Amino acid sequence: DFNIYALSRISNYNIVLACLLAEITGSVSAAIIIKDMICSFPAVRFGLIVGIGSGVLYYSA
């Protein structure tokens, strides 16, 4: 696992954060991070992926 994780705690919950890989974009990068995180932290019970999105809306008049 070559990912860099930030470990923290909020109230009674342990938190594991990871940043998506810069070299690989899209859902492939997210899938790699999740797979590696589950292997490195098998007690993870809930996952949440947060991002800015990868699309730009276009409205035509």
Biopython code that builds the backbone (N, CA, C, O; Angstrom):
import numpy as np
from Bio.PDB.StructureBuilder import StructureBuilder

atoms = [
    (1, "ASP", "N", (0.844, -1.173, 0.000)),
    (1, "ASP", "CA", (0.000, 0.000, 0.000)),
    (1, "ASP", "C", (0.894, 1.243, 0.000)),
    (1, "ASP", "O", (1.606, 1.495, 0.972)),
    (2, "PHE", "N", (0.858, 2.011, -1.076)),
    (2, "PHE", "CA", (1.700, 3.203, -1.203)),
    (2, "PHE", "C", (0.939, 4.493, -0.900)),
    (2, "PHE", "O", (1.482, 5.584, -1.075)),
    (3, "ASN", "N", (-0.299, 4.380, -0.452)),
    (3, "ASN", "CA", (-1.103, 5.562, -0.143)),
    (3, "ASN", "C", (-0.648, 6.191, 1.164)),
    (3, "ASN", "O", (-0.085, 5.522, 2.030)),
    (4, "ILE", "N", (-0.896, 7.475, 1.289)),
    (4, "ILE", "CA", (-0.598, 8.198, 2.522)),
    (4, "ILE", "C", (-1.928, 8.490, 3.206)),
    (4, "ILE", "O", (-2.830, 9.075, 2.607)),
    (5, "TYR", "N", (-2.041, 8.080, 4.456)),
    (5, "TYR", "CA", (-3.280, 8.238, 5.203)),
    (5, "TYR", "C", (-3.079, 9.228, 6.340)),
    (5, "TYR", "O", (-1.995, 9.319, 6.916)),
    (6, "ALA", "N", (-4.122, 9.960, 6.651)),
    (6, "ALA", "CA", (-4.146, 10.820, 7.830)),
    (6, "ALA", "C", (-5.122, 10.183, 8.812)),
    (6, "ALA", "O", (-6.276, 9.920, 8.476)),
    (7, "LEU", "N", (-4.653, 9.944, 10.007)),
    (7, "LEU", "CA", (-5.480, 9.316, 11.038)),
    (7, "LEU", "C", (-5.889, 10.373, 12.053)),
    (7, "LEU", "O", (-5.072, 11.193, 12.472)),
    (8, "SER", "N", (-7.146, 10.348, 12.440)),
    (8, "SER", "CA", (-7.647, 11.326, 13.390)),
    (8, "SER", "C", (-8.792, 10.719, 14.192)),
    (8, "SER", "O", (-9.112, 9.538, 14.059)),
    (9, "ARG", "N", (-9.394, 11.547, 15.018)),
    (9, "ARG", "CA", (-10.502, 11.099, 15.846)),
    (9, "ARG", "C", (-11.491, 12.250, 15.990)),
    (9, "ARG", "O", (-11.098, 13.385, 16.256)),
    (10, "ILE", "N", (-12.777, 11.950, 15.812)),
    (10, "ILE", "CA", (-13.856, 12.907, 16.044)),
    (10, "ILE", "C", (-14.804, 12.256, 17.040)),
    (10, "ILE", "O", (-15.453, 11.254, 16.740)),
    (11, "SER", "N", (-14.873, 12.840, 18.225)),
    (11, "SER", "CA", (-15.673, 12.290, 19.314)),
    (11, "SER", "C", (-15.211, 10.856, 19.590)),
    (11, "SER", "O", (-14.043, 10.646, 19.919)),
    (12, "ASN", "N", (-16.090, 9.880, 19.466)),
    (12, "ASN", "CA", (-15.717, 8.483, 19.710)),
    (12, "ASN", "C", (-15.370, 7.729, 18.434)),
    (12, "ASN", "O", (-15.235, 6.505, 18.459)),
    (13, "TYR", "N", (-15.224, 8.443, 17.316)),
    (13, "TYR", "CA", (-15.006, 7.793, 16.024)),
    (13, "TYR", "C", (-13.575, 7.990, 15.543)),
    (13, "TYR", "O", (-13.059, 9.107, 15.539)),
    (14, "ASN", "N", (-12.944, 6.901, 15.143)),
    (14, "ASN", "CA", (-11.634, 6.975, 14.508)),
    (14, "ASN", "C", (-11.841, 7.263, 13.025)),
    (14, "ASN", "O", (-12.716, 6.672, 12.392)),
    (15, "ILE", "N", (-11.038, 8.169, 12.470)),
    (15, "ILE", "CA", (-11.191, 8.626, 11.093)),
    (15, "ILE", "C", (-9.921, 8.312, 10.312)),
    (15, "ILE", "O", (-8.812, 8.525, 10.804)),
    (16, "VAL", "N", (-10.089, 7.804, 9.093)),
    (16, "VAL", "CA", (-8.972, 7.569, 8.177)),
    (16, "VAL", "C", (-9.241, 8.369, 6.913)),
    (16, "VAL", "O", (-10.279, 8.195, 6.275)),
    (17, "LEU", "N", (-8.311, 9.247, 6.548)),
    (17, "LEU", "CA", (-8.451, 10.069, 5.346)),
    (17, "LEU", "C", (-7.376, 9.691, 4.341)),
    (17, "LEU", "O", (-6.251, 9.357, 4.713)),
    (18, "ALA", "N", (-7.730, 9.746, 3.070)),
    (18, "ALA", "CA", (-6.763, 9.495, 2.003)),
    (18, "ALA", "C", (-7.060, 10.444, 0.854)),
    (18, "ALA", "O", (-8.206, 10.850, 0.659)),
    (19, "CYS", "N", (-6.043, 10.795, 0.104)),
    (19, "CYS", "CA", (-6.194, 11.667, -1.053)),
    (19, "CYS", "C", (-6.101, 10.816, -2.316)),
    (19, "CYS", "O", (-5.294, 9.890, -2.389)),
    (20, "LEU", "N", (-6.930, 11.136, -3.307)),
    (20, "LEU", "CA", (-6.893, 10.390, -4.562)),
    (20, "LEU", "C", (-5.563, 10.595, -5.274)),
    (20, "LEU", "O", (-4.918, 11.633, -5.127)),
    (21, "LEU", "N", (-5.168, 9.600, -6.037)),
    (21, "LEU", "CA", (-3.910, 9.645, -6.762)),
    (21, "LEU", "C", (-3.964, 10.691, -7.868)),
    (21, "LEU", "O", (-4.961, 10.785, -8.585)),
    (22, "ALA", "N", (-2.903, 11.476, -8.011)),
    (22, "ALA", "CA", (-2.870, 12.511, -9.044)),
    (22, "ALA", "C", (-2.666, 11.916, -10.432)),
    (22, "ALA", "O", (-3.128, 12.480, -11.423)),
    (23, "GLU", "N", (-1.979, 10.784, -10.507)),
    (23, "GLU", "CA", (-1.649, 10.189, -11.800)),
    (23, "GLU", "C", (-2.835, 9.497, -12.461)),
    (23, "GLU", "O", (-2.878, 9.367, -13.684)),
    (24, "ILE", "N", (-3.795, 9.055, -11.659)),
    (24, "ILE", "CA", (-4.947, 8.320, -12.179)),
    (24, "ILE", "C", (-6.199, 9.098, -11.798)),
    (24, "ILE", "O", (-6.386, 9.441, -10.631)),
    (25, "THR", "N", (-7.055, 9.379, -12.775)),
    (25, "THR", "CA", (-8.241, 10.170, -12.478)),
    (25, "THR", "C", (-9.501, 9.319, -12.557)),
    (25, "THR", "O", (-9.491, 8.208, -13.088)),
    (26, "GLY", "N", (-10.576, 9.860, -12.022)),
    (26, "GLY", "CA", (-11.875, 9.209, -12.128)),
    (26, "GLY", "C", (-12.110, 8.134, -11.093)),
    (26, "GLY", "O", (-11.456, 8.083, -10.052)),
    (27, "SER", "N", (-13.069, 7.272, -11.412)),
    (27, "SER", "CA", (-13.484, 6.247, -10.458)),
    (27, "SER", "C", (-12.424, 5.177, -10.254)),
    (27, "SER", "O", (-12.451, 4.479, -9.240)),
    (28, "VAL", "N", (-11.485, 5.028, -11.196)),
    (28, "VAL", "CA", (-10.405, 4.044, -11.030)),
    (28, "VAL", "C", (-9.544, 4.422, -9.835)),
    (28, "VAL", "O", (-9.196, 3.561, -9.026)),
    (29, "SER", "N", (-9.196, 5.692, -9.714)),
    (29, "SER", "CA", (-8.393, 6.158, -8.587)),
    (29, "SER", "C", (-9.119, 5.926, -7.268)),
    (29, "SER", "O", (-8.509, 5.478, -6.297)),
    (30, "ALA", "N", (-10.408, 6.224, -7.226)),
    (30, "ALA", "CA", (-11.190, 6.014, -6.005)),
    (30, "ALA", "C", (-11.256, 4.541, -5.648)),
    (30, "ALA", "O", (-11.159, 4.189, -4.473)),
    (31, "ALA", "N", (-11.420, 3.677, -6.634)),
    (31, "ALA", "CA", (-11.492, 2.234, -6.380)),
    (31, "ALA", "C", (-10.173, 1.709, -5.821)),
    (31, "ALA", "O", (-10.171, 0.861, -4.928)),
    (32, "ILE", "N", (-9.056, 2.207, -6.340)),
    (32, "ILE", "CA", (-7.738, 1.776, -5.849)),
    (32, "ILE", "C", (-7.559, 2.194, -4.393)),
    (32, "ILE", "O", (-7.107, 1.400, -3.568)),
    (33, "ILE", "N", (-7.911, 3.436, -4.076)),
    (33, "ILE", "CA", (-7.786, 3.929, -2.697)),
    (33, "ILE", "C", (-8.645, 3.101, -1.744)),
    (33, "ILE", "O", (-8.173, 2.696, -0.682)),
    (34, "ILE", "N", (-9.899, 2.845, -2.111)),
    (34, "ILE", "CA", (-10.805, 2.081, -1.249)),
    (34, "ILE", "C", (-10.295, 0.666, -1.035)),
    (34, "ILE", "O", (-10.313, 0.163, 0.089)),
    (35, "LYS", "N", (-9.838, 0.015, -2.107)),
    (35, "LYS", "CA", (-9.312, -1.352, -1.999)),
    (35, "LYS", "C", (-8.130, -1.389, -1.038)),
    (35, "LYS", "O", (-8.071, -2.243, -0.154)),
    (36, "ASP", "N", (-7.192, -0.463, -1.212)),
    (36, "ASP", "CA", (-6.007, -0.435, -0.355)),
    (36, "ASP", "C", (-6.362, -0.079, 1.085)),
    (36, "ASP", "O", (-5.799, -0.642, 2.024)),
    (37, "MET", "N", (-7.296, 0.855, 1.259)),
    (37, "MET", "CA", (-7.679, 1.264, 2.609)),
    (37, "MET", "C", (-8.321, 0.110, 3.374)),
    (37, "MET", "O", (-8.047, -0.080, 4.559)),
    (38, "ILE", "N", (-9.169, -0.659, 2.702)),
    (38, "ILE", "CA", (-9.815, -1.797, 3.361)),
    (38, "ILE", "C", (-8.792, -2.862, 3.733)),
    (38, "ILE", "O", (-8.924, -3.511, 4.770)),
    (39, "CYS", "N", (-7.775, -3.047, 2.898)),
    (39, "CYS", "CA", (-6.716, -4.016, 3.227)),
    (39, "CYS", "C", (-5.873, -3.528, 4.401)),
    (39, "CYS", "O", (-5.500, -4.320, 5.266)),
    (40, "SER", "N", (-5.569, -2.228, 4.438)),
    (40, "SER", "CA", (-4.726, -1.683, 5.502)),
    (40, "SER", "C", (-5.485, -1.465, 6.807)),
    (40, "SER", "O", (-4.907, -1.555, 7.890)),
    (41, "PHE", "N", (-6.787, -1.177, 6.701)),
    (41, "PHE", "CA", (-7.621, -0.915, 7.875)),
    (41, "PHE", "C", (-8.874, -1.784, 7.785)),
    (41, "PHE", "O", (-9.940, -1.279, 7.432)),
    (42, "PRO", "N", (-8.773, -3.073, 8.094)),
    (42, "PRO", "CA", (-9.905, -3.989, 7.920)),
    (42, "PRO", "C", (-11.097, -3.696, 8.837)),
    (42, "PRO", "O", (-12.188, -4.213, 8.596)),
    (43, "ALA", "N", (-10.918, -2.889, 9.872)),
    (43, "ALA", "CA", (-12.023, -2.584, 10.782)),
    (43, "ALA", "C", (-12.884, -1.418, 10.291)),
    (43, "ALA", "O", (-13.835, -1.033, 10.971)),
    (44, "VAL", "N", (-12.570, -0.851, 9.128)),
    (44, "VAL", "CA", (-13.379, 0.245, 8.586)),
    (44, "VAL", "C", (-14.798, -0.255, 8.358)),
    (44, "VAL", "O", (-15.006, -1.285, 7.717)),
    (45, "ARG", "N", (-15.776, 0.482, 8.888)),
    (45, "ARG", "CA", (-17.173, 0.056, 8.776)),
    (45, "ARG", "C", (-17.996, 0.953, 7.875)),
    (45, "ARG", "O", (-19.096, 0.574, 7.472)),
    (46, "PHE", "N", (-17.491, 2.137, 7.547)),
    (46, "PHE", "CA", (-18.254, 3.083, 6.740)),
    (46, "PHE", "C", (-17.289, 3.875, 5.873)),
    (46, "PHE", "O", (-16.252, 4.334, 6.352)),
    (47, "GLY", "N", (-17.624, 4.037, 4.605)),
    (47, "GLY", "CA", (-16.787, 4.813, 3.692)),
    (47, "GLY", "C", (-17.569, 5.962, 3.084)),
    (47, "GLY", "O", (-18.750, 5.819, 2.766)),
    (48, "LEU", "N", (-16.917, 7.090, 2.924)),
    (48, "LEU", "CA", (-17.537, 8.267, 2.335)),
    (48, "LEU", "C", (-16.537, 8.898, 1.378)),
    (48, "LEU", "O", (-15.429, 9.257, 1.776)),
    (49, "ILE", "N", (-16.929, 9.030, 0.123)),
    (49, "ILE", "CA", (-16.063, 9.653, -0.875)),
    (49, "ILE", "C", (-16.587, 11.060, -1.128)),
    (49, "ILE", "O", (-17.758, 11.248, -1.458)),
    (50, "VAL", "N", (-15.710, 12.043, -0.971)),
    (50, "VAL", "CA", (-16.085, 13.441, -1.142)),
    (50, "VAL", "C", (-15.185, 14.043, -2.207)),
    (50, "VAL", "O", (-13.975, 13.816, -2.202)),
    (51, "GLY", "N", (-15.762, 14.804, -3.113)),
    (51, "GLY", "CA", (-14.961, 15.438, -4.156)),
    (51, "GLY", "C", (-15.675, 16.630, -4.752)),
    (51, "GLY", "O", (-16.777, 16.993, -4.339)),
    (52, "ILE", "N", (-15.028, 17.227, -5.726)),
    (52, "ILE", "CA", (-15.606, 18.398, -6.387)),
    (52, "ILE", "C", (-16.341, 18.020, -7.662)),
    (52, "ILE", "O", (-16.956, 18.876, -8.297)),
    (53, "GLY", "N", (-16.286, 16.766, -8.040)),
    (53, "GLY", "CA", (-16.934, 16.334, -9.279)),
    (53, "GLY", "C", (-15.978, 16.464, -10.453)),
    (53, "GLY", "O", (-14.948, 17.132, -10.359)),
    (54, "SER", "N", (-16.324, 15.830, -11.542)),
    (54, "SER", "CA", (-15.417, 15.864, -12.688)),
    (54, "SER", "C", (-16.112, 16.382, -13.936)),
    (54, "SER", "O", (-15.651, 16.139, -15.052)),
    (55, "GLY", "N", (-17.199, 17.082, -13.761)),
    (55, "GLY", "CA", (-17.911, 17.598, -14.922)),
    (55, "GLY", "C", (-18.211, 19.072, -14.774)),
    (55, "GLY", "O", (-18.216, 19.614, -13.668)),
    (56, "VAL", "N", (-18.461, 19.711, -15.894)),
    (56, "VAL", "CA", (-18.829, 21.117, -15.906)),
    (56, "VAL", "C", (-20.175, 21.221, -16.602)),
    (56, "VAL", "O", (-20.344, 20.731, -17.719)),
    (57, "LEU", "N", (-21.126, 21.854, -15.948)),
    (57, "LEU", "CA", (-22.447, 22.017, -16.541)),
    (57, "LEU", "C", (-22.395, 23.037, -17.666)),
    (57, "LEU", "O", (-21.646, 24.012, -17.604)),
    (58, "TYR", "N", (-23.194, 22.801, -18.689)),
    (58, "TYR", "CA", (-23.272, 23.733, -19.813)),
    (58, "TYR", "C", (-24.738, 23.986, -20.119)),
    (58, "TYR", "O", (-25.488, 23.056, -20.418)),
    (59, "TYR", "N", (-25.134, 25.219, -20.045)),
    (59, "TYR", "CA", (-26.508, 25.597, -20.372)),
    (59, "TYR", "C", (-26.495, 26.404, -21.659)),
    (59, "TYR", "O", (-25.745, 27.371, -21.789)),
    (60, "SER", "N", (-27.320, 26.006, -22.598)),
    (60, "SER", "CA", (-27.409, 26.801, -23.822)),
    (60, "SER", "C", (-28.683, 27.633, -23.770)),
    (60, "SER", "O", (-29.705, 27.186, -23.250)),
    (61, "ALA", "N", (-28.616, 28.821, -24.301)),
    (61, "ALA", "CA", (-29.763, 29.740, -24.246)),
    (61, "ALA", "C", (-30.760, 29.468, -25.338)),
    (61, "ALA", "O", (-31.779, 30.153, -25.429)),
]
sb = StructureBuilder()
sb.init_structure("model")
sb.init_model(0)
sb.init_chain("A")
sb.init_seg("    ")
for serial, (resi, resn, name, xyz) in enumerate(atoms, 1):
    if name == "N":
        sb.init_residue(resn, " ", resi, " ")
    sb.init_atom(name, np.array(xyz, "f"), 0.0, 1.0, " ", f" {name:<3s}", serial, name[0])
structure = sb.get_structure()
